[in-house]
Amino acid sequence: MPINRDIYPNLKLRMYTSGIRQNRLAKMVGIDEAHLSKIVNGFREPNPDLRTQIAEILHCDPEWLFHKVLLTEESPEFDHQTWPPNK
């Protein structure tokens, strides 16, 4: 099965650098860990309210945090339509 999905590398990076584990973050925003995992790994799109909640917890700009990167079989590529994010 070919890989072709958007991922949020900044979300993964910020979770790692802040020391907040996925299960804890999921509890903090009121969703189950499987749902958050699907968002982090590009299988689900978070709604605007959830983006805002997560960004507030991680003390980040939601636009930066949820910047998409296209993951393909060949190699990940930036979505040039959304990068760089407008500030």
N, C-alpha and C positions, 0 to 999 in steps of 0.2 A: 504494500500500500504506500503510495507516494506521500511524502511529507509536504504540506503546504498550508501553513497556518501562521497567524500573528501571535507573537509572544510579547511579554512585557519584561524585558531584561532589567529595567530600572527598578521595577517592583521587587524582583528577586534580589537585586543588589542592596536595596534599601532595607529589606527585611533582614538580610545577612548582616549588614553593617550596624543596624540598630539592635541586633540581638533578639529580635522578636520572632519567635518560632511561628510557623504556620498555624499550628493548633491554637496557640494563644491569640493570634490575630483574628482567627475565625470566631473565637468566642467573644472577643471584644466588639466585633461588628454584628454579631448575632446570626451567623451562618454556620453551616457545618464545614468541617475541614475539607471534605471531598469537593464541595462547591468552590471553596477558595483555591484548592489545588487545580481545578479545571480553569479557573480564571488565570492563575499564575502561568499555567502551561499552555494557554492559548486555545482552550477548547470552549470557553464561555466568555461572553462579553459582560463586564459589570455594568449595572445601571448607574446613572449619574449620582444618585444618593450614596450608593456603596462606594463609588470612587472617592467622593468627598470624605466619607467616614474614614476610609483607609488612609487617605492622604493626611488627614488631621492627626490620626494616631501616629503615623510615621513622620510627621512634621515635614511634609514635602508639598511641592506644587503638584496638584493632580495632573496637570498637563504633562509635566516631566515624568511623573511616576508612571503614567499609563501611556507613554510613548510606545507605539507599536513597531516591532521589527518583524519583517516577514521571514519565516523560517521555511526553507525549501530543502529538497534532497541534495541539491548541489552545494548550496552554502547560504547562510543568512544574508539578507540584503536589507538595507534601510528602505522604508517606504518614503521615497523622495517627496511625496505630496504632503507629508506631515512633518518632515524634518528639514531644517531645524524648527522647533516649536516656536510659534509666535508668542511673544511676552507682552 
